[in-house]
Amino acid sequence: QISAALKEGQVTATELCQRCLSLVRSTKFLNAYITVAEETALQQAEESEKRYRRGQPLGVLDGIPVAVKDNFSTAGIETTCASNMLKGYISPYNATVVQKLLDQGAVLLGKTNLDEFAMGSGSTDGIFGPVRNPWSYSRQYKEKSVPKSDPEHEESSWVIAGGSSGGSAAAVSSFTCFAALGSDTGGSTRNPAAHCGVVGLKPTYGLISRHGLIPLVNSMDVPGILTRCVDDAAVVLGSLAGHDPKDSTTIQDTFQPFELPSLADVSKLSIGIPKEYHAPGLSGDVLAAWSRAADLFKNAGAKVVEVSLPHTRYSIVCYHVLCTAEVASNMARFDGLEYGHRSDMNKSTESMYAATRREGFNDVVRGRILSGNYFLLKQNYENYFVKAQKVRRLIANDFVKVFGSGVDVLLTPTTLSDAVPYVEFIKEDNRTRSTQDDILTQAANMAGLPAVSVPAALSGRGLPIGLQFIGRSFQEKQLLTVAKWFEKQVKFPMIQLEEVKRHEHGVLQHQKSASFS
């Protein structure tokens, strides 16, 4: 819609960029952005405006403001991974996905907040502080959960955005941009999408280039897409997908961008409900939303069948072993010699290495490095790493069997519950939280399958609940078509951010640029 408005001249790219930057300022308290590239963004918007005047826009994304998670390399803009290790680091090149967005004329507003090196499920563990979920300040949440008379309770009742791409999800949810990039290793795009009431797409492994995405787990990392509707996710996917000579794991075939059809008849569809996803800790609200969704498909004529993915119960342990092993390997590059933080300790090279890594990494990152190196020790390698790889194959085969039996798409919850208040979330350590929060999402990464989280309902507390659709490998069109049909049926309510006005009052006094009415 906004692309059409730009074409018709109802709004200019510069006006649009200024409105979004104004919203970025007025929602600063959400802590969604680490870096705001105001000057660069306005220059890009000006160039876009000139192209529209000439009648030569570069594509649907020309002039559209976007944000990028701060673990994607961006030339000329700091890339920190929310870590002391990379604070002040400016990459000499753009990640392939960032370059593709810029080649399409998109306007890059800035870099979004995350858990340090994307290790976490709350966006609470980075050096720039936690991300606040925009729904904490929505009328829907305030009316159901926060006593009006107690301002102290109100301040402590804000809920997490999910993670590790919480900044990107919060940025899209609070209308500061129209699309954002996240990364997804075990659910890091879908989890915050579910908590922030937006669409979060994790494409098939190899469909989108990882070049320039600072790696966490090479065999599972995928750039993710966060948007406010399924159609937008398909548009962004069309711009990003395809072979990249700089990433040998990308597909060789040419990717054809697609427009999603409006599905009128779902009677030929077979929707699988995996019984293992009825996990311990699944909240009543999520279970009810999942059941309603299954009934929605059934009543519309689709075949809804219960299926079994028997190795799912081993997947979180298997994921933990493989994830930490690859983390240990990937984090070895941060030694204080070539880039990033370097300690002043100069007794010896070894002491400099040790001090650099102690000062640069937080406890979570160091803990995962230690675990990974333990699993990779010669005496443990066969028992842990090799065994986990074998179990990973069994998990992937479960999905192959289910899809081979005629099931088109799997329907599952994305998270166990709605977003929890920050004060509750930090009572448990990162590893415990990640184990709980990744349980429903990481199997798709292990199998390399496409999955999308779509907002389905509001919980009893007035917070978003997302449901996940998992598709066959490289069948994004079918997956997103089903997701679009579901989105149309549920008519998820728009966030009502009245509370932002109170927080933005001080900012607006110093602000000259336009603001959304």
Disulfide bonds with the S-S distance in Angstrom:
none
